[in-house]
Structure formats: C-alpha cells, structure tokens
C-alpha cells in the first residue's frame, strides 16, 4: 500500500533522475562546497576528535534534556524573555498569531528558520492577513516562487541566475540581468525598507545555550542580525533538541557547523541573544519571545535506538554527500528536512506509515554517517526504519512472494524444477524485457536481471563427487 | 498541568529507557586523540604575539576584510581621514567611548551617537558605522562585540561600511579564549546580544557565487591600534 507521499516521491524522483540539467546544476554547486569544506576540515588539528567531542556534548544534552531545557528557560525568563512551550505545531502557530493580533502588527519579517517551515507558519500568517517576508536571499527567492526550500542550508540551489532574474523581473519589476551581484542588491534595497517598518521579527536558532539562557544564530548575510535588532518584537522559534549545556561549547560547534555546512571557518555572523534590550543598552527589541517546540520530538527521544538523531545540528552535510539527494533533489522528498536526516526523522515526526518509503530510497552506502559532524548513525537508522516498516505490516504481494519463496527453498525437488523452468522462462522473457508488456518492467526498465547459471550449484556438487 | 510540565514529563518518560554513553576515550583518525580540550582540536594558532597578528592578518585577506595596523591615536585618525576621503563619507554613526570621543570630532563630519537613540532610518543613511569591540580572534579573523561594547545592535550591521577599532592587547589567539573572555568580562550579566563578525556580509545563494554585502555591510574594516612606545 503506498501513501500519496510515496507516489509523489516516485513521480518526482523518476523525473529528476533523468533531468541532466538538474544534475549538472547540483554537481556544479556542490563542487565548490566540497573543495572548501575539505580545505577547512584539514585546518583542524584533529577533526575526528572534534567530531567525537561534539557527539559526546550532544549526547549529554539530549540525554539530560529535561535538566538543560529547564535551565535554558529559567535563565531566559530571569532576564525578561517570555518563554512559551509548544507541544504541537498548532500551539506554536497560535501563539504567534495571538501575539501579532495583540500587538496589532502588520508586517512580519523573518530570517531563515526551518522550524517555521515545519509548522507552516507563513501560510497561516498570510491567511490571517499579515504581510510575511523571508529576508534570507535564498528563502526570499523560493518564497516568491511559492515553493519549499530545496536544501536545509542552500534553499535556492536548484535555480540558475537567469531563472532568478526572470522571477525578480516579474515579481519585483527589476530589470533583467545575469549578474548575481545586481540580483542580490535588488533584494538588499527591497529588504532594507521592510526591516525598518516590520513590527515583528521572527528567527530560528541554531543552538540554545542552557548555562546562560541564550539562543545562537549562525548566518552569512546579516539578515538575521537585522531581523533580531530592528523590530520592536523578536520571536525565536526552535525545536527542543537545540540545547547545548555550556556557552563555551559554541567554541567547538560554531566552527564545526561552518566547516561542514558551507565550507567556511566560521560564518559571517554568529550571534548569541539572551534577552530583549537590557538596561543601559541603546537599541534592540523591547520584547523577546522564545518558543520551544516539541511537535513529536519527544517521540523520537523515546526511541532509544534512534535517539541520537536529535543530535542533528541541521548542517546539511549528509544531504551534500548523499547519492540519492544529489539525483532526486531536495524538493522530491516532500519534507521539511531533506536528505538522509530527513528520511530518518520524518517517520517519527509525521508517521512511519506515510514516510517509510524515504528509508527505502537509499543505497545504504553510509556516506551520510561519515559526513555527520555529530556522528549520528544515519544509515543504520534508515535500516531500522525499514525493519520497523516491515513490522508495521507489509503489502499482500510481498507476503505471497515470500511465502512462495519459503516453500521453494524448503522443497529441494520443487526448487530443482523451478530453476529449470526459470532458465526457460528467462530465455523467453528476454524477448520482451523492458518493453511495455514486460510484467517485470519496474525492475528491467533500468537494470538487467542476472542470468540463471547453466549448471546449478547442486548439479556441480553432484558431478564433482561422482 | 502547565505546558512546560507536560513537555518535560514527556521528555522524562522518553528518557527512562537509557542508552549507552558514547565512548569517552575517543580515538582520532590516526589512533590517538591529540588533545583533551577544544583548543587542541581546532585549527592551530602560533604561540608568539607576532605570529598571532600574522594569522589574524592572513585570515582578513581570505575573508576580504580590510585590515590596518596603526600606532597611536594620530595615526588612527589619519587612517580614518583617508577612508573618509576615498569613500566620500558624509554621515558617521558611532557610540560613546574614550578612543572614539577623542577622534570623531577631528574628522569634521556630522556624527550620530547610539547613546542619543537616533532613528533607525538615520543610522541606515549613515555611510559608516564606527565601533569598538570586545576582542579580535586570530584563528578565524573574527571580531567579538556585544550590544554593550559596540553601541547596541544595529550600528555594526546597518550602515554599508563597518569600521571596528581594537587595541592590540584585545587580539586573542582562538575561539576558546574568546569565550573565556566573555565569561570574565560579563560574568552573570551578559549583554542581550553578543556577536562574532567574520568578514563582510556575504551570500552564495545564487549559483553559489560569492557576493559581498547581502544585507549587512559590504565593507568591513578592522584597525588594530598599537600603543606608541
């Protein structure tokens, strides 16, 4: 039984894997990334030890999440931040909606936050009549195109400058250009006006520091700094798994995130925000709200086998090395979180029955596990999802096939006849293989079936011992 | 039961099933863990003061940060004068600070001070934001500043050019040292914003091609001030 999500995945994957233009675009985009990532990694005195330490730190945080989360919330509250605990996406959305109503807000500016994609915040705010603008260049582009981000870190990596130029020309009335700098400046000018008039700024967070009660935001453009500085109200939306125990942990996590995320030693701006404007400060928001979102993360936490998937810092490294992601593309997944990590956690966040197909769409090559800076055992988790999906129930056809197979291998005589018959059938099948009337077309369309050997192992064994 | 208790309850329930701690005695790629602290895993920084300055300067080049080293206040104000002329500054945004107080008036330009709470639109109109900072970090070529040390949040990100001025004694070797300094300086009363600035604002969102000045400053200048002997 395949879900609608699975059919969509299949359709889109079939289309994109044959799209050579898409393939070369993604390859080209990732080539530069790979070079600078490897170069920055090599600057570490001991990258593997750093990975191990990062894994240990996240283990400590996630396995004592109640303690660190309480500490984080209490420290924030102590300095005037309003902390809201949201069990579900709806509770988080309603909190923001009510806040916007109460403050009579008109425009809302956002800096990149995948968590808001997860709870479909933009749609809800727009429906309620608020003007919501994404300020990150890549996010702004996909927002104008009314589509989901392509990649956790590079939202518009599937588009060429010409496509972006057409888009800006059509939606913003700017002149056509093939110069990325001019395109960037068009958005810069447009956005400047919006920062100044926005009533609320919404951001995500990359880390939540328990010890000092601060969120940490990593970015390159400066849009998050403006979003969190200029509007009177700043709302930060983050999953409960973002916690790190100590402020000094950032000395390790910030450079690691930049290295594997974008191939930089450190991204341009790494900001730690611990409250609204404090006494004696000259500017900054009057109110700071932090929304801690569960949205079934505790479901993943309760799965001891896959708990380490909550260590994820959303760097996107596993996407970049994944042969599946690179061929089917980010939007094919139909999920907020794409690539191997998305395939692992989406069944927990949105149900295994609907999302199990993602774990089957994997070569299990393990490149993701090797790339992960916090050592999440990604490819084994994909395997565990497959097992859990089977436990959940398999299709009728599967069951009949396996029962038949069991019967065959338990009856040597029948097996021998079947092999003989198989040789004959295979010869006939070759005539129609991969044609439209081939019943095995799903397999033969892109692969060749192995030929049944002329002599079986049992025949060989017998003839040897004559 | 409050929402907080509800979520914390679910977390405790979920954590009842314990999982093994990752191996503490970790080994690195070549079999031995070279160190036990973050400092020993991160990129190496030379030990000597000149080596630290060189590392910082090299990172600035890589990041496309303009970096100058000057000796004494007259040379500092000379450098700012030069920048003012070459870029045609008309309005400066800055903040109160002993060094800045003694230099800004000599530039002969109108300036806004963060302490006077200028309107956002005015700061946006300024050609340059001139600030102090908490520290510079050689390892990454970064500036560490806070809402308290650098005149609030907007000054260092809103104008198209940010000039940060640091004394040479503020140059730290690496990130762990920067976090130690934060703890020592602010203890329990952290400013509401702390930020590490590493190069001018940039984006690669269009075909992964580097463009400077995405939303923040297109130009970042760091002036390292040496005390005259």
Interface residues (C-beta under 8 A of the other chain):
Chain A: X28 X29 X32 X33 X43 X44 X45 X46 X47 X48 X49 X50 X52 X53 X55 X56 X59 X63 X64 X65 X66 X69 X70 X73 X79 X84 X85 X86 X87 X91 X135 X136 X137 X138 X141 X154 X155 X156 X157 X159 X160 X161 X164 X180 X181 X183 X184 X185 X187 X188 X191 X192 X196 X212 X214 X220 X221 X222 X223 X225 X226 X228 X229 X230 X240 X247 X248 X250 X251 X252 X254 X255 X262 X264 X265 X266 X267 X268 X269 X270 X271 X272 X273 X274 X275 X276 X277 X278 X280 X281 X282 X283 X284 X288 X292 X294 X298 X299 X301 X302 X304 X307 X308 X375
Chain B: X2 X3 X4 X6 X7 X8 X10 X11 X12 X13 X14 X15 X17 X18 X19 X21 X22 X23 X24 X26 X27 X28 X29 X33 X34 X35 X38 X40 X41 X42 X43 X44 X59 X95 X114 X115 X117 X120 X121 X124 X139 X140 X141 X142 X147 X148 X151 X152 X153 X154 X157 X158 X174 X175 X176 X178 X179 X180 X182 X183 X190 X191 X192 X193 X194 X195 X196 X197 X198 X199 X200 X201 X202 X203 X204 X205 X206 X207 X208 X209 X211 X213 X214 X215 X216 X217
